[in-house]
């Protein structure tokens, strides 16, 4: 299994709320950015997904805020896919400030949508393994 995927993101001033810390909705965007970067590292981009007739969907997201992020901070967002049985899988993400302080945890239930039938594919791990050039990045053995 591959190491946990990680992306560093710099906090931008326009992402702050009136309290001077990162707005809660931005954490979701950071998680989405890290997930897409993980897909790219696995060799899957939007063109590959469209060509395969599928796309990732988020069905549920839970965020636990631990510490605030402020202007000028950098945050490392990890992305780890947790595979099980059935049509859904989990994506677990930890947010660590560059100094190592945990600031948030994001957990999502996801699936892979068949873009024609508008239904979740039966085995998302198998489908992504088929189209990835490096499925290990997604926690999948080739």
N, C-alpha and C positions, 0 to 999 in steps of 0.2 A: 504494500500500500504506500502511496506517495505521502510526503509530508503535507501538513495542513497548508493550504494556499493562503497567501497574505498580500494585501495591498496597503500601501501608506497613502493617506489622504491629508492634505493640509486644509485646516479650517479657513474658510473665507468670510470676510466681514459681512457680506449680505446673507449669510446663513444664520446669523444671530437673531435672537428674539429680544424683547425689551429688557430682560434680565441680564443681557450680555453673554448668554451662553447659547450653544447651538440649539436651534429650534427642533422640537421633537420629530417633526416630519422629515428633517434632513437625515436623521439616523437611518430611516428607511431607504433614502436615496443612497447613502453610503453603502448600505448592505446590497442594494441592487447593483451598484457600480462594481463592488467586489465580486458578486456572483457572475456578472458578465465578463469581468476580467478572467475569472476562473474558467468559464466556458471558452474564452479565446485561447487561454493557455492549453486547453484540451483540444484545440483545433476546431472549435465550433463557433461560428459567428452567425449573424443574421442570415447571410446568403446560404450557408450550409443548412440552417434550420428550415428556411423557406423551400429550398430545393428538396429537402426530405419530407416536406409537408407537415412539419410539426413545429411546436413552439412551447417554451416553458411557461408555466402559469403558477402564480402564488395563490394558494387557497386560504391561508391563515398566517398571520404574523403576530408574534408576541415579543415585546421589547421590555427589558428590565434595565432601568437607568441606575447606575451605581455612583458616578461622579460626573460633574459637568465638564464639557469641552468649551473652551473660550477662544476668542480671536487669537490667531497665531499658533495655536496648538496643532500638533500633528497626531493623527490616530492611525494605528495599524488595525485593519479589519481582516479577520481570518474568515475563511469559508470552508466548511467541511460538509460533505454530502453524507447522509446516513441512510443507507439502503435497507429496505425490509421487503416484505411481501406485499403484493397488491399494486394498485394504481398510483399510490402516492409515496413520497419520500420526504425526509426532513433535511433542511439546510440549517446548520448551527453556525452562528457567527459570534465571535468575541471581538470587542472593541477595546484596544489598549492604547492609552496615550503613549507617545514616543518614549516617555520616561518609565514605561512598564506598568503604570497604574491602570487597572481595569476601570472602564467607564460605562460599558453597557454590554448586554447580551441580547442577541436577536435570534429567535427560533421561528422557522417558517415550515409550513406544510406545503409541498409543491407537487406538481404533476407535469406530464408532458401531454399537451393537447394535440390531437389529430386535427389539423386545420380544416379538413374537408368535412369530417363527420361532426366536429365540434364536441368530441368526447375525449376523455383521457385515454391514452394508450394503456393496454393491459399490463405491460412490463416496461416501465420507463427506463430501468437500468439497461436492459437489453437493447432498447432503441437507441439510447445515447452511446452505448458501446459500439454499435454499428456505424455511427456517423463521426465519432471522435477519432482524431489521429493519435491522441494520447489519453485514453480513458482513465489511466491511473490518477491523473490530476483530479478527476471526479470521484476518486475512491473506488474505481471499477478495475478489476483485473481484465486484461485483454483476452 
